[in-house]
């Protein structure tokens, strides 16, 4: 949730003692830096209640920066990149791999490219666990995970071809 406050205040929510350097690092890790140049007041831009002046991707990245700044013991990301393009998602994922070291992270997603490096992947079908393992293990079983990954890979290739 975003409040009618500055981008900085929305990121630092719950961490009143956060330094400018810590906020800047959270912004970088969440891939929000390019957007700050477009905000009239940068980090001091007021976003409006629920972030009405922001795109879906900007809202997601502000919320992610807030979560990263808190350094929780457990981080749950539920479809956290659904409004992002593939290129931005990949950059953020590279940052996240470093940022979440030592943090138990639960990543809920339909984009399987996001979970390749996970220690454990749990595949659900209609609310039931149907597969569990690492990326390599799940590919070897040639089950639902492997089929879904193949379909997503083909869709991405078609998208690239059409561009």
FENBELSUL-V643764 format. One record per pair of residues at least 24 apart in sequence whose ideal C-beta (glycine too) atoms are under 10 Angstrom apart, sorted by the first residue. I is the first residue (numbers start at 1). J is the second residue. Records with the same first field share a line. If there is no record, write none. Layout:
I=J / J
//
This chain:
1=49 / 50 / 51 / 59 / 63 / 66
2=47 / 48 / 49 / 50 / 51 / 52 / 53 / 54 / 58 / 59 / 62 / 63 / 66
3=46 / 47 / 48 / 49 / 50 / 51
4=46 / 47 / 48 / 49 / 50 / 51 / 52 / 53
5=46 / 47 / 48 / 49
6=39 / 41 / 42 / 43 / 44 / 45 / 46 / 47
7=32 / 35 / 36 / 39 / 41 / 42 / 43 / 44 / 45 / 46 / 47 / 51 / 54 / 58 / 62 / 65
8=41 / 42 / 43 / 44 / 45 / 62 / 65
9=43 / 44 / 46 / 47
10=43 / 46 / 47 / 51 / 54 / 59 / 62 / 63 / 65 / 66
11=43 / 61 / 62 / 63 / 64 / 65 / 66 / 67 / 68 / 69 / 70
12=43 / 65 / 66 / 69 / 70
13=62 / 63 / 66 / 69 / 70
14=66 / 67 / 69 / 70 / 72
15=66 / 69 / 70 / 71
18=66 / 69 / 70
22=68 / 69 / 71
23=65 / 66 / 69
24=65
25=65 / 68 / 69 / 95 / 99
26=61 / 62 / 64 / 65 / 66 / 67 / 68 / 69 / 70 / 71 / 99
27=61 / 62 / 64 / 65 / 68 / 69
28=65 / 68 / 95 / 99
29=61 / 64 / 65 / 67 / 68 / 69 / 92 / 94 / 95 / 96 / 98 / 99 / 100
30=60 / 61 / 62 / 63 / 64 / 65 / 66 / 67 / 68 / 69 / 80 / 92 / 95 / 96 / 99
31=57 / 60 / 61 / 64 / 65 / 81 / 84 / 87 / 88 / 89 / 90 / 91 / 92 / 93 / 94 / 95 / 96
32=57 / 58 / 60 / 61 / 62 / 64 / 65 / 88 / 92
33=61
34=61 / 88 / 91
35=61 / 62
55=83 / 84
56=82 / 83 / 84
57=81 / 82 / 83 / 84 / 85 / 88 / 89
58=83 / 84
59=83
60=84 / 88 / 92
61=88 / 92
64=92 / 95 / 96 / 99
67=99 / 100 / 103
68=95 / 96 / 99 / 100 / 103
71=99 / 100 / 102 / 103
72=100 / 103 / 104 / 105
73=102 / 103 / 104
74=103 / 104 / 105 / 106
75=99 / 100 / 103 / 104 / 105 / 106 / 107
76=104 / 105 / 106 / 107 / 108
77=105 / 106 / 107 / 108 / 109 / 114
78=106 / 107 / 108 / 109
79=107 / 108 / 109 / 110 / 111 / 114
80=107 / 108 / 109 / 114
81=107 / 109 / 111 / 113 / 114
82=109 / 110 / 111
84=111
86=111 / 113 / 156 / 159 / 160
89=113 / 114
90=114
93=117
110=148 / 152
111=152 / 156
112=138 / 145 / 146 / 148 / 149 / 150 / 151 / 152 / 153
113=149 / 152 / 153 / 156
115=145 / 149
116=149
121=145
123=148
//
